[in-house]
Amino acid sequence: MEYALAFGFIVYIFFSYSEITKLKKQVKLQQKQLNECCRLTGNKELCSYFVSDEIKEKVLHLKDSGKLIEAVKEIRLETSMDLVEAKEYVDKL
């Protein structure tokens, strides 16, 4: 009986994780679509990847000071970029 409950719980956790993963992918896709709509309509400041001039200056100062990791962290805090996107953004500055 205890094994059946444990097995049922494990199956429940697995399916929950699977559904959460699907939802995260769906949200990411919708965010990309919204970002594209913002870009096409000329409303870049509404885009989730928008970085204000103030933040750009701060990040550029961190990068120039050799604090690349802190610069990437700052971009990730201010935007919805993932680690790779934030690193590429900082590298391009």
GILIN-V151541 format. One record per backbone hydrogen bond with DSSP energy under -0.5 kcal/mol. NH is the residue of the N-H (numbers start at 0). CO is the residue of the C=O. E is the energy in kcal/mol with one decimal. If there is no record, write none. Layout:
nh = <NH;NH>
co = <CO;CO>
e = <E;E>
This chain:
nh = <4;5;6;7;8;9;10;11;12;13;14;15;16;17;18;19;20;21;22;23;24;25;26;27;28;29;30;31;32;33;34;35;36;37;38;39;40;41;42;45;46;49;55;56;57;58;59;60;61;62;63;64;65;66;67;70;71;72;73;74;75;76;77;78;79;85;86;87;88;89;90;91;92;92>
co = <0;1;2;3;4;5;6;7;8;9;10;11;12;13;14;15;16;17;18;19;20;21;22;23;24;25;26;27;28;29;30;31;32;33;34;35;36;38;37;42;43;46;51;52;53;54;55;56;57;58;59;60;62;61;65;66;67;68;69;70;71;72;73;74;47;81;82;83;84;85;86;87;88;89>
e = <-2.0;-2.4;-2.9;-2.6;-2.4;-2.3;-2.5;-2.4;-2.5;-2.5;-2.5;-2.4;-2.7;-2.3;-2.4;-2.5;-2.4;-2.0;-2.5;-2.4;-2.0;-2.2;-2.5;-2.4;-2.2;-2.3;-2.5;-2.1;-2.1;-2.5;-2.5;-2.2;-2.2;-2.6;-2.3;-2.6;-2.0;-0.9;-2.6;-2.0;-1.3;-1.7;-2.5;-2.4;-2.0;-2.9;-2.9;-2.4;-2.2;-2.7;-2.8;-1.6;-1.6;-2.8;-0.8;-2.0;-2.4;-2.4;-2.3;-2.0;-2.4;-2.2;-1.9;-1.7;-1.2;-2.6;-2.4;-2.4;-2.3;-2.5;-2.4;-1.7;-0.9;-0.7>
